[in-house]
Amino acid sequence: MRFSNIATAALTVAPAVVSAAGSMGFALGTKEPDGKCKTQDDYKKDYDAISAASGAKMVRGYSASDCDFAKNALPAAKEKGFKVMLGIWPDVDESFNKDLDAIKGVAKDYASSIYAVTVGSETLYRGNFTGEELKDKISTVKSQLPGGIKVGTADSWNKYADGTADAIIGTADIILINAFAFWQGASTDNATHVYLDDMFQAMAHIEKVAGGADKMPEVWNGETGWPTAQGTDYGEAKGGTDNAESFYKNGFCSLIDWGFNAFYFEAFDEPWKPASIGDNGKEADETTWGAMTADRKAKFSLKC
């Protein structure tokens, strides 16, 4: 499948005619609603809820050492038949080494439950590294983990589309593309178009740099989502459960139906998170991006 050839068609043609459905996963936090670190039993409950509501058997984290994520999430995943994408936060040496050590400590015993390792989340978008610097970080991690564990990174769609990430193509085994129509201020009516167009712009450029579809690394949509709190707005993008459901069904599920793999951000609400100020100067509520409530109840049907 050539991404550059289907980009336009994907926005207008029924997904089912193109390919088999892709895999679905959810971003997963490390803390309970009160801010306490999750235990193995908590992760078991998370996996049960995710599987029952959506059928998914994949989650991703951002820091393997945070709240002993790798140590606690992987045994639970092995028991429940889940795969976990572990994360390394490489922005400073301390977090890079701590996360890498956490993965090395479990890699041998739980290799079958580790789907991949991502080195960084939007480090190019934030300007923390150049493409070459991130490439070196990915290479370092690959050299220290057992063979067979895929290593890559996650970043914003535009940093792939504009060439900022070109240096990692050919080194990264797996690439996660983050694409949020909400943070582009897209209205509910236009959100699916914006989301799919962002994804296909990024994928078409990766394909071009790689030298063809057959030479591309594995590609996932690393993050997408929509907040369910009323009044959580960004431009024309309006928060609320109905709008989140519309985006989930018409955007996220459309990409899955087209045969692409995607993570939804996120599995559960995280009420412990403090409010932050968005780029528009407004207070941004980051507590209600879950497809499910903090007590693991689906807000709408999560089956694609």
C-alpha positions, 0 to 999 in steps of 0.5 A: 500500500502506497501512502502517497497514492491513497492520501486523497482517496482516504478522505472520500472513499469508504474505508472498508474497501481498502484493507483489513482493519488495523490494530487499536491501542490506548495510552495508559497512565501510571497513577490512580485517580488520587495520584497514587502509583498503580499496582499490578492489580490496578493494571490488571483491572485496566486491561480487563476494562480496555479489552471488554470495552474495545477489544484492544490488547495494546497499551503504551506508556511514556516513562518505563520508570515512572511509578515502576511502570515497566515492573508492574505493567508487564507482569499484568500484561503477560497474565492478561494477554496484552502487549505494552509499548514502553517509553523512555523520556530522553530529555535529560540524562537522568530520565534517559538512563533511569528509563533505559535501566528499567526496561533492561531490568525486565526485557529478558523476562517479559520480552514477549509482552514488550511490543516496542520501545519509544525513545521520546515523545514529541522531543522534535516538536518541543525542540529538545533534539535535532533529528540527528541527536534523536537518531543517536539516542535511538541507536544507543537504546537499540544497542543495549536491548535484546534483539527483536525489541523494536525501538523508535520514537513518537512525534507530532505529525508536522515534524515528519511531514516537514522533514525535521525527523528525516534523520531517524528514518532508516534507524527507527524500527517503529514510528509513532505519529501524533495527530490531534485535530482538536489542537488544530482547532478543527470543528467537529464537522471538519475534524476527521478530514484534518486528522486523516490529512495530517496522518497521510501527509506525515506517512507520505513523506516518511515513505518518500524518504524511506525510498518506498512503502516496502522500506518504511518502518512500522508506523502507528498513529501514536496519539489522537483524542478529544476531551469530554469536558464541556467548555474545554475548547480550542478554536472551533474544537469544542470539548464534550462527550458527543463531540468526542464520540463523533471524533472517535467513530468518524476519525479514529475508527476510520483510520483503523478501518483503513488498515492503520494502527492507532493509539487513542489518548487516553484510556482513562480520565486522570483527575489528579492532573493539574490544569495547564495553560494552552497555547491560546492562553486559556486554562486547559483541562487535561483530566478528561481525555479518557475514553473511559472514566477514572473508574473504568466505565466507557463514555460511549461505545469503543468498538470500531 
